[in-house]
Amino acid sequence: MTRAGGSGAVDARESMDRMYRLQRHFYDLTRKYYLFGRDGLIERLDARPGETVLEVGCGTARNLIKMARRYPEARFFGLDASDEMLKTAESAVARAGLRGRLPLAQAFAQTFTPATFALDQPFDRIVFSYTLSIIPGPMEALDNALSQLRSGGTLHVVDFGDAAALPGWFQGMLAWWLDKFHIAHRPEVGAWFERQAAEGHGRLETRTIGGRYAEFFTLVKT
Ligand SMILES: C[S@@+](CC[C@H](N)C(=O)[O-])C[C@H]1O[C@@H](n2cnc3c(N)ncnc32)[C@H](O)[C@@H]1O
């Protein structure tokens, strides 16, 4: 596993390490009850043989393991800011028997490049699953991801929506709960995707599930 350096980077890494030092041990068990849509994203990923697919903020590698099994001929990579999360990810990848197939790196959404994984070509697909709602600076993360993607490559996002079609009391409870983890629906993410499409940088598909509980963005870079 490689590691990223830099000054602000150290703060970001330490803050995520603090959050996940304990949580990583029961993360997958608890998150399956509220990180909806992750399997839907994997099902629609449609990764082709030989394609390179990066998950940014891969956490415990839960998605990476499912993706690598679902698309055995594609090449998967994972990065995360938190060394603590990566410890859990590495154990999970080893348990799944995928150690050689799933390179992991400590790196930041805002600054990674293909060179983070010793690649010399841009990625074919980049995935953000419930990561943009926790990252300080999601716009920088999206700008960086788009520039590390090849033309014709795809950016895939699933994250919390605005829950607007759900009852008001539920919206309040959800926002209160997410705030405990410094997570929030980020309307600027949707605005960023609309802007890219409007400016001709990509072809956009959006959808929501569960009364707008979760939202998906898929942008094919032009
Ligand atoms: C809510 S978890 C989602 C994990 C996984 N993608 C999933 O769907 O289960 C968010 C992850 O983003 C990582 N993260 C937060 N800020 C980051 C950054 N600036 N760069 C890379 N990863 C970051 C956290 O350490 C954490 O593992």
The ligand as a Gaussian input file, in Angstrom:
#p B3LYP/6-31G(d) Opt

LIG

0 1
 C      -18.802000       6.890000       4.410000
 S      -17.286000       6.127000       3.950000
 C      -17.756000       5.266000       2.446000
 C      -16.912000       4.021000       2.210000
 C      -17.278000       3.226000       0.939000
 N      -17.115000       4.023000      -0.249000
 C      -18.673000       2.651000       1.026000
 O      -19.504000       2.935000       0.145000
 O      -18.923000       1.866000       1.964000
 C      -16.335000       7.498000       3.347000
 C      -14.858000       7.182000       3.133000
 O      -14.246000       8.314000       2.521000
 C      -12.935000       8.451000       3.076000
 N      -12.478000       9.838000       2.873000
 C      -12.852000      10.959000       3.543000
 N      -12.196000      12.040000       3.057000
 C      -11.416000      11.590000       2.040000
 C      -10.511000      12.221000       1.127000
 N      -10.278000      13.531000       1.170000
 N       -9.869000      11.451000       0.220000
 C      -10.086000      10.105000       0.170000
 N      -10.930000       9.452000       1.009000
 C      -11.585000      10.185000       1.923000
 C      -13.128000       8.077000       4.538000
 O      -11.910000       7.765000       5.170000
 C      -14.088000       6.897000       4.416000
 O      -13.423000       5.674000       4.327000

